[in-house]
């Protein structure tokens, strides 16, 4: 079965899947305060902050600035609790990070393949 048909069965077009992936990456960037929202918009493939903000709000029901404010306040609250960290816990966190990075690379490869197939 063609990838296009499978995507349609789950309610996605290739363009919608790519947009969703771009929005997820933007969400990750918003979790830190290293980049301005405007810079995140450009890094996410948008020509400006207006279109980015509109799409972000459609996707996640909050504006990028609202999302960032909430995410950063949750991070601050989480940091206020002191979690005892032993070597095993630390090693488990490192392994989890490796798995997450592996899944991100896998998803990016699948997106690249699906885009290639769509344009063949």
C-alpha positions, 0 to 999 in steps of 0.5 A, spaced: 500 500 500 502 506 498 504 511 503 500 516 501 494 512 502 496 509 509 497 517 511 490 518 508 487 512 512 490 515 519 488 522 517 494 525 515 497 528 508 504 528 507 504 536 508 500 535 514 505 530 517 511 535 515 507 541 518 506 537 525 513 535 525 515 542 524 510 544 530 513 539 534 520 541 533 518 548 534 515 546 541 521 543 543 525 549 542 520 553 545 521 549 552 528 553 552 529 560 552 535 560 548 531 563 541 526 568 540 519 566 538 521 569 531 527 565 530 523 559 532 518 561 527 524 562 521 527 555 524 521 552 523 520 554 516 515 559 516 516 566 513 514 570 519 511 570 526 504 571 524 503 565 520 507 561 525 503 563 531 496 562 527 499 555 525 501 553 532 495 556 536 491 551 531 495 545 533 496 546 540 490 551 542 495 556 545 500 561 542 507 560 542 508 565 548 503 562 552 506 555 551 513 557 552 511 561 559 507 555 561 513 550 559 518 554 563 514 555 569 513 548 569 520 547 569 522 552 574 517 548 579 520 541 577 527 544 579 524 546 585 524 539 588 530 536 589 530 529 587 536 525 590 540 522 584 544 516 584 548 513 579 543 508 577 538 513 576 543 518 572 545 512 567 537 510 566 536 518 564 542 517 559 539 511 556 532 514 555 535 520 552 539 516 547 533 512 545 529 519 544 534 521 540 534 514 536 526 515 535 527 522 532 532 520 527 528 514 525 522 519 524 526 524 520 528 518 516 521 516 515 519 523 513 525 523 508 523 517 505 515 519 505 517 525 501 521 522 496 516 517 495 511 522 494 515 526 489 516 520 484 
